[in-house]
Amino acid sequence: MTVDEALARLREELETAGVPTEDRDVWYLTEEPFLSLAPGLVVFVGVRRGVRWPMKNGQWRELPLDRLSEAAALIAPLYRERMSGAERAPQAEPV
């Protein structure tokens, strides 16, 4: 599986888990692209290291590419938690 294939499959799994990905940025600043899902929640995808993302305690969780549905199920509650705070944040007003 290539990185692009893994990223596409991860997006499908996240969508199934209720995490929207169609308008989320994908960055290719390193050899591992990362998907920016919510404030403080980025998911790196790589052939060598699989999928990894930061947990609430600051540690990183990592799963191999053959466990993308499990990764999506673990990422979904983090997404909902982090987006609930972002949705309540007041919007900036023009000066």
N, CA, C and O atoms as a GROMACS GRO file, in nm:
protein
  380
    1MET      N    1   0.085  -0.117   0.000
    1MET     CA    2   0.000   0.000   0.000
    1MET      C    3   0.090   0.124   0.000
    1MET      O    4   0.184   0.134   0.079
    2THR      N    5   0.061   0.218  -0.089
    2THR     CA    6   0.136   0.343  -0.092
    2THR      C    7   0.080   0.439   0.012
    2THR      O    8  -0.027   0.417   0.068
    3VAL      N    9   0.154   0.546   0.037
    3VAL     CA   10   0.108   0.647   0.132
    3VAL      C   11  -0.022   0.711   0.083
    3VAL      O   12  -0.114   0.733   0.163
    4ASP      N   13  -0.031   0.741  -0.045
    4ASP     CA   14  -0.153   0.802  -0.098
    4ASP      C   15  -0.273   0.708  -0.085
    4ASP      O   16  -0.384   0.753  -0.054
    5GLU      N   17  -0.251   0.579  -0.110
    5GLU     CA   18  -0.359   0.482  -0.093
    5GLU      C   19  -0.401   0.472   0.054
    5GLU      O   20  -0.520   0.465   0.084
    6ALA      N   21  -0.303   0.472   0.144
    6ALA     CA   22  -0.333   0.465   0.287
    6ALA      C   23  -0.409   0.589   0.332
    6ALA      O   24  -0.503   0.579   0.411
    7LEU      N   25  -0.369   0.705   0.283
    7LEU     CA   26  -0.436   0.829   0.319
    7LEU      C   27  -0.581   0.828   0.269
    7LEU      O   28  -0.672   0.868   0.342
    8ALA      N   29  -0.602   0.784   0.147
    8ALA     CA   30  -0.738   0.776   0.092
    8ALA      C   31  -0.824   0.678   0.173
    8ALA      O   32  -0.939   0.707   0.203
    9ARG      N   33  -0.767   0.564   0.208
    9ARG     CA   34  -0.842   0.465   0.286
    9ARG      C   35  -0.871   0.516   0.427
    9ARG      O   36  -0.980   0.492   0.481
   10LEU      N   37  -0.774   0.586   0.487
   10LEU     CA   38  -0.795   0.643   0.619
   10LEU      C   39  -0.908   0.745   0.614
   10LEU      O   40  -0.993   0.748   0.704
   11ARG      N   41  -0.911   0.828   0.511
   11ARG     CA   42  -1.020   0.926   0.497
   11ARG      C   43  -1.154   0.854   0.490
   11ARG      O   44  -1.251   0.899   0.552
   12GLU      N   45  -1.162   0.746   0.416
   12GLU     CA   46  -1.287   0.669   0.407
   12GLU      C   47  -1.328   0.616   0.544
   12GLU      O   48  -1.444   0.624   0.584
   13GLU      N   49  -1.232   0.560   0.616
   13GLU     CA   50  -1.261   0.505   0.749
   13GLU      C   51  -1.303   0.614   0.846
   13GLU      O   52  -1.394   0.594   0.928
   14LEU      N   53  -1.238   0.731   0.839
   14LEU     CA   54  -1.276   0.842   0.926
   14LEU      C   55  -1.417   0.891   0.895
   14LEU      O   56  -1.495   0.919   0.985
   15GLU      N   57  -1.448   0.902   0.766
   15GLU     CA   58  -1.584   0.943   0.726
   15GLU      C   59  -1.687   0.846   0.782
   15GLU      O   60  -1.791   0.888   0.831
   16THR      N   61  -1.659   0.717   0.773
   16THR     CA   62  -1.749   0.614   0.826
   16THR      C   63  -1.767   0.631   0.978
   16THR      O   64  -1.875   0.606   1.031
   17ALA      N   65  -1.661   0.674   1.046
   17ALA     CA   66  -1.665   0.694   1.191
   17ALA      C   67  -1.725   0.829   1.230
   17ALA      O   68  -1.732   0.862   1.348
   18GLY      N   69  -1.768   0.908   1.130
   18GLY     CA   70  -1.830   1.036   1.159
   18GLY      C   71  -1.736   1.155   1.164
   18GLY      O   72  -1.773   1.261   1.215
   19VAL      N   73  -1.616   1.138   1.112
   19VAL     CA   74  -1.518   1.248   1.111
   19VAL      C   75  -1.508   1.301   0.968
   19VAL      O   76  -1.462   1.230   0.879
   20PRO      N   77  -1.550   1.425   0.945
   20PRO     CA   78  -1.543   1.480   0.810
   20PRO      C   79  -1.398   1.504   0.769
   20PRO      O   80  -1.318   1.555   0.848
   21THR      N   81  -1.365   1.467   0.646
   21THR     CA   82  -1.228   1.486   0.599
   21THR      C   83  -1.220   1.559   0.466
   21THR      O   84  -1.110   1.596   0.423
   22GLU      N   85  -1.334   1.580   0.399
   22GLU     CA   86  -1.330   1.635   0.264
   22GLU      C   87  -1.270   1.775   0.259
   22GLU      O   88  -1.207   1.810   0.159
   23ASP      N   89  -1.288   1.855   0.363
   23ASP     CA   90  -1.233   1.990   0.359
   23ASP      C   91  -1.114   2.007   0.453
   23ASP      O   92  -1.075   2.120   0.485
   24ARG      N   93  -1.056   1.899   0.496
   24ARG     CA   94  -0.940   1.905   0.585
   24ARG      C   95  -0.811   1.910   0.504
   24ARG      O   96  -0.799   1.845   0.400
   25ASP      N   97  -0.717   1.987   0.553
   25ASP     CA   98  -0.590   2.004   0.483
   25ASP      C   99  -0.501   1.882   0.498
   25ASP      O  100  -0.495   1.820   0.604
   26VAL      N  101  -0.433   1.850   0.390
   26VAL     CA  102  -0.329   1.747   0.392
   26VAL      C  103  -0.198   1.818   0.361
   26VAL      O  104  -0.186   1.889   0.261
   27TRP      N  105  -0.101   1.797   0.446
   27TRP     CA  106   0.029   1.862   0.428
   27TRP      C  107   0.134   1.758   0.396
   27TRP      O  108   0.136   1.649   0.454
   28TYR      N  109   0.221   1.792   0.303
   28TYR     CA  110   0.330   1.704   0.263
   28TYR      C  111   0.464   1.771   0.293
   28TYR      O  112   0.548   1.785   0.204
   29LEU      N  113   0.483   1.814   0.417
   29LEU     CA  114   0.605   1.882   0.455
   29LEU      C  115   0.720   1.786   0.485
   29LEU      O  116   0.836   1.825   0.486
   30THR      N  117   0.686   1.661   0.509
   30THR     CA  118   0.786   1.558   0.538
   30THR      C  119   0.757   1.439   0.447
   30THR      O  120   0.669   1.446   0.361
   31GLU      N  121   0.829   1.332   0.466
   31GLU     CA  122   0.800   1.211   0.387
   31GLU      C  123   0.668   1.148   0.426
   31GLU      O  124   0.614   1.066   0.352
   32GLU      N  125   0.616   1.184   0.543
   32GLU     CA  126   0.486   1.135   0.588
   32GLU      C  127   0.385   1.249   0.580
   32GLU      O  128   0.397   1.346   0.656
   33PRO      N  129   0.286   1.241   0.492
   33PRO     CA  130   0.184   1.346   0.491
   33PRO      C  131   0.103   1.341   0.619
   33PRO      O  132   0.092   1.237   0.684
   34PHE      N  133   0.045   1.455   0.655
   34PHE     CA  134  -0.042   1.453   0.771
   34PHE      C  135  -0.171   1.526   0.741
   34PHE      O  136  -0.175   1.623   0.665
   35LEU      N  137  -0.276   1.476   0.802
   35LEU     CA  138  -0.411   1.526   0.785
   35LEU      C  139  -0.447   1.607   0.910
   35LEU      O  140  -0.445   1.555   1.021
   36SER      N  141  -0.479   1.733   0.890
   36SER     CA  142  -0.516   1.821   1.000
   36SER      C  143  -0.667   1.812   1.019
   36SER      O  144  -0.743   1.858   0.934
   37LEU      N  145  -0.710   1.753   1.130
   37LEU     CA  146  -0.854   1.728   1.152
   37LEU      C  147  -0.920   1.830   1.243
   37LEU      O  148  -1.034   1.870   1.218
   38ALA      N  149  -0.851   1.871   1.348
   38ALA     CA  150  -0.909   1.961   1.448
   38ALA      C  151  -0.794   2.029   1.522
   38ALA      O  152  -0.679   1.988   1.507
   39PRO      N  153  -0.823   2.132   1.600
   39PRO     CA  154  -0.715   2.196   1.677
   39PRO      C  155  -0.641   2.092   1.762
   39PRO      O  156  -0.701   2.025   1.846
   40GLY      N  157  -0.512   2.081   1.741
   40GLY     CA  158  -0.430   1.987   1.816
   40GLY      C  159  -0.442   1.842   1.775
   40GLY      O  160  -0.389   1.753   1.842
   41LEU      N  161  -0.512   1.816   1.665
   41LEU     CA  162  -0.529   1.677   1.620
   41LEU      C  163  -0.486   1.664   1.475
   41LEU      O  164  -0.559   1.698   1.382
   42VAL      N  165  -0.365   1.614   1.458
   42VAL     CA  166  -0.313   1.584   1.325
   42VAL      C  167  -0.283   1.436   1.319
   42VAL      O  168  -0.244   1.375   1.419
   43VAL      N  169  -0.300   1.378   1.203
   43VAL     CA  170  -0.278   1.235   1.186
   43VAL      C  171  -0.174   1.217   1.076
   43VAL      O  172  -0.196   1.255   0.961
   44PHE      N  173  -0.061   1.158   1.113
   44PHE     CA  174   0.046   1.130   1.018
   44PHE      C  175   0.023   0.993   0.957
   44PHE      O  176  -0.020   0.900   1.026
   45VAL      N  177   0.052   0.980   0.828
   45VAL     CA  178   0.036   0.853   0.758
   45VAL      C  179   0.166   0.821   0.686
   45VAL      O  180   0.213   0.900   0.604
   46GLY      N  181   0.223   0.706   0.715
   46GLY     CA  182   0.348   0.665   0.651
   46GLY      C  183   0.354   0.515   0.633
   46GLY      O  184   0.296   0.439   0.710
   47VAL      N  185   0.424   0.474   0.530
   47VAL     CA  186   0.437   0.331   0.504
   47VAL      C  187   0.518   0.263   0.614
   47VAL      O  188   0.483   0.154   0.658
   48ARG      N  189   0.622   0.327   0.657
   48ARG     CA  190   0.712   0.267   0.756
   48ARG      C  191   0.653   0.267   0.897
   48ARG      O  192   0.663   0.168   0.969
   49ARG      N  193   0.591   0.379   0.938
   49ARG     CA  194   0.543   0.391   1.076
   49ARG      C  195   0.392   0.376   1.089
   49ARG      O  196   0.342   0.376   1.202
   50GLY      N  197   0.320   0.363   0.981
   50GLY     CA  198   0.175   0.348   0.989
   50GLY      C  199   0.106   0.481   1.014
   50GLY      O  200   0.147   0.585   0.962
   51VAL      N  201   0.002   0.476   1.093
   51VAL     CA  202  -0.077   0.595   1.127
   51VAL      C  203  -0.044   0.633   1.270
   51VAL      O  204  -0.039   0.546   1.358
   52ARG      N  205  -0.022   0.762   1.295
   52ARG     CA  206   0.004   0.805   1.432
   52ARG      C  207  -0.058   0.941   1.456
   52ARG      O  208  -0.068   1.024   1.366
   53TRP      N  209  -0.100   0.962   1.581
   53TRP     CA  210  -0.166   1.086   1.620
   53TRP      C  211  -0.146   1.109   1.768
   53TRP      O  212  -0.121   1.015   1.843
   54PRO      N  213  -0.156   1.236   1.813
   54PRO     CA  214  -0.138   1.265   1.956
   54PRO      C  215  -0.264   1.232   2.036
   54PRO      O  216  -0.376   1.260   1.993
   55MET      N  217  -0.243   1.172   2.151
   55MET     CA  218  -0.354   1.141   2.242
   55MET      C  219  -0.373   1.258   2.339
   55MET      O  220  -0.296   1.354   2.337
   56LYS      N  221  -0.476   1.250   2.423
   56LYS     CA  222  -0.505   1.358   2.518
   56LYS      C  223  -0.391   1.379   2.618
   56LYS      O  224  -0.368   1.491   2.662
   57ASN      N  225  -0.321   1.274   2.652
   57ASN     CA  226  -0.214   1.283   2.752
   57ASN      C  227  -0.081   1.331   2.693
   57ASN      O  228   0.019   1.337   2.764
   58GLY      N  229  -0.080   1.365   2.565
   58GLY     CA  230   0.041   1.415   2.502
   58GLY      C  231   0.128   1.307   2.438
   58GLY      O  232   0.220   1.338   2.363
   59GLN      N  233   0.099   1.182   2.467
   59GLN     CA  234   0.173   1.074   2.404
   59GLN      C  235   0.116   1.046   2.266
   59GLN      O  236   0.002   1.084   2.235
   60TRP      N  237   0.196   0.980   2.184
   60TRP     CA  238   0.153   0.948   2.048
   60TRP      C  239   0.104   0.805   2.041
   60TRP      O  240   0.164   0.714   2.099
   61ARG      N  241  -0.006   0.785   1.970
   61ARG     CA  242  -0.060   0.651   1.944
   61ARG      C  243  -0.021   0.615   1.802
   61ARG      O  244  -0.027   0.699   1.713
   62GLU      N  245   0.017   0.492   1.781
   62GLU     CA  246   0.063   0.447   1.649
   62GLU      C  247   0.003   0.311   1.618
   62GLU      O  248   0.004   0.221   1.702
   63LEU      N  249  -0.050   0.297   1.496
   63LEU     CA  250  -0.105   0.170   1.451
   63LEU      C  251  -0.056   0.142   1.309
   63LEU      O  252  -0.036   0.236   1.232
   64PRO      N  253  -0.038   0.016   1.274
   64PRO     CA  254   0.004  -0.016   1.137
   64PRO      C  255  -0.109   0.010   1.038
   64PRO      O  256  -0.226   0.020   1.076
   65LEU      N  257  -0.073   0.021   0.911
   65LEU     CA  258  -0.169   0.053   0.807
   65LEU      C  259  -0.278  -0.051   0.790
   65LEU      O  260  -0.384  -0.020   0.736
   66ASP      N  261  -0.256  -0.174   0.834
   66ASP     CA  262  -0.360  -0.275   0.821
   66ASP      C  263  -0.466  -0.265   0.931
   66ASP      O  264  -0.555  -0.349   0.940
   67ARG      N  265  -0.456  -0.162   1.015
   67ARG     CA  266  -0.554  -0.140   1.122
   67ARG      C  267  -0.616  -0.001   1.112
   67ARG      O  268  -0.641   0.064   1.214
   68LEU      N  269  -0.641   0.046   0.989
   68LEU     CA  270  -0.693   0.181   0.968
   68LEU      C  271  -0.833   0.199   1.027
   68LEU      O  272  -0.863   0.307   1.078
   69SER      N  273  -0.917   0.099   1.021
   69SER     CA  274  -1.052   0.114   1.078
   69SER      C  275  -1.044   0.129   1.230
   69SER      O  276  -1.120   0.205   1.289
   70GLU      N  277  -0.954   0.058   1.293
   70GLU     CA  278  -0.934   0.072   1.438
   70GLU      C  279  -0.880   0.211   1.470
   70GLU      O  280  -0.923   0.273   1.567
   71ALA      N  281  -0.787   0.259   1.388
   71ALA     CA  282  -0.733   0.394   1.408
   71ALA      C  283  -0.845   0.497   1.399
   71ALA      O  284  -0.854   0.586   1.484
   72ALA      N  285  -0.930   0.485   1.299
   72ALA     CA  286  -1.041   0.580   1.282
   72ALA      C  287  -1.134   0.577   1.402
   72ALA      O  288  -1.181   0.682   1.447
   73ALA      N  289  -1.162   0.459   1.454
   73ALA     CA  290  -1.250   0.446   1.572
   73ALA      C  291  -1.188   0.512   1.694
   73ALA      O  292  -1.261   0.564   1.779
   74LEU      N  293  -1.056   0.511   1.706
   74LEU     CA  294  -0.989   0.574   1.819
   74LEU      C  295  -0.976   0.726   1.800
   74LEU      O  296  -0.977   0.801   1.897
   75ILE      N  297  -0.963   0.769   1.676
   75ILE     CA  298  -0.948   0.911   1.645
   75ILE      C  299  -1.081   0.984   1.657
   75ILE      O  300  -1.084   1.101   1.697
   76ALA      N  301  -1.191   0.920   1.623
   76ALA     CA  302  -1.323   0.985   1.620
   76ALA      C  303  -1.360   1.054   1.753
   76ALA      O  304  -1.402   1.169   1.749
   77PRO      N  305  -1.346   0.988   1.869
   77PRO     CA  306  -1.382   1.058   1.993
   77PRO      C  307  -1.290   1.178   2.022
   77PRO      O  308  -1.335   1.278   2.077
   78LEU      N  309  -1.164   1.166   1.986
   78LEU     CA  310  -1.072   1.279   2.003
   78LEU      C  311  -1.116   1.396   1.915
   78LEU      O  312  -1.113   1.511   1.958
   79TYR      N  313  -1.155   1.365   1.793
   79TYR     CA  314  -1.202   1.468   1.702
   79TYR      C  315  -1.324   1.540   1.760
   79TYR      O  316  -1.329   1.663   1.764
   80ARG      N  317  -1.422   1.464   1.806
   80ARG     CA  318  -1.544   1.523   1.860
   80ARG      C  319  -1.513   1.611   1.981
   80ARG      O  320  -1.568   1.720   1.996
   81GLU      N  321  -1.426   1.562   2.067
   81GLU     CA  322  -1.390   1.639   2.187
   81GLU      C  323  -1.320   1.770   2.149
   81GLU      O  324  -1.353   1.876   2.204
   82ARG      N  325  -1.227   1.764   2.058
   82ARG     CA  326  -1.151   1.884   2.022
   82ARG      C  327  -1.233   1.982   1.940
   82ARG      O  328  -1.212   2.102   1.948
   83MET      N  329  -1.326   1.931   1.861
   83MET     CA  330  -1.411   2.020   1.782
   83MET      C  331  -1.521   2.083   1.866
   83MET      O  332  -1.569   2.192   1.833
   84SER      N  333  -1.563   2.018   1.974
   84SER     CA  334  -1.668   2.076   2.057
   84SER      C  335  -1.620   2.208   2.118
   84SER      O  336  -1.699   2.303   2.128
   85GLY      N  337  -1.496   2.216   2.156
   85GLY     CA  338  -1.441   2.341   2.209
   85GLY      C  339  -1.422   2.445   2.100
   85GLY      O  340  -1.440   2.564   2.124
   86ALA      N  341  -1.385   2.401   1.981
   86ALA     CA  342  -1.361   2.495   1.871
   86ALA      C  343  -1.492   2.556   1.823
   86ALA      O  344  -1.494   2.673   1.784
   87GLU      N  345  -1.599   2.480   1.824
   87GLU     CA  346  -1.727   2.531   1.778
   87GLU      C  347  -1.784   2.634   1.874
   87GLU      O  348  -1.859   2.723   1.832
   88ARG      N  349  -1.749   2.625   2.001
   88ARG     CA  350  -1.801   2.721   2.098
   88ARG      C  351  -1.716   2.847   2.106
   88ARG      O  352  -1.758   2.946   2.166
   89ALA      N  353  -1.597   2.845   2.045
   89ALA     CA  354  -1.509   2.962   2.052
   89ALA      C  355  -1.572   3.079   1.978
   89ALA      O  356  -1.627   3.061   1.870
   90PRO      N  357  -1.564   3.198   2.034
   90PRO     CA  358  -1.622   3.314   1.965
   90PRO      C  359  -1.544   3.343   1.837
   90PRO      O  360  -1.423   3.324   1.829
   91GLN      N  361  -1.618   3.390   1.739
   91GLN     CA  362  -1.555   3.425   1.612
   91GLN      C  363  -1.496   3.564   1.621
   91GLN      O  364  -1.551   3.651   1.687
   92ALA      N  365  -1.385   3.584   1.557
   92ALA     CA  366  -1.322   3.715   1.554
   92ALA      C  367  -1.404   3.811   1.470
   92ALA      O  368  -1.457   3.774   1.365
   93GLU      N  369  -1.414   3.933   1.515
   93GLU     CA  370  -1.487   4.036   1.442
   93GLU      C  371  -1.387   4.127   1.372
   93GLU      O  372  -1.280   4.156   1.428
   94PRO      N  373  -1.420   4.173   1.252
   94PRO     CA  374  -1.328   4.266   1.185
   94PRO      C  375  -1.317   4.396   1.264
   94PRO      O  376  -1.411   4.438   1.330
   95VAL      N  377  -1.202   4.456   1.256
   95VAL     CA  378  -1.178   4.581   1.330
   95VAL      C  379  -1.219   4.699   1.247
   95VAL      O  380  -1.206   4.813   1.292
   0.00000   0.00000   0.00000
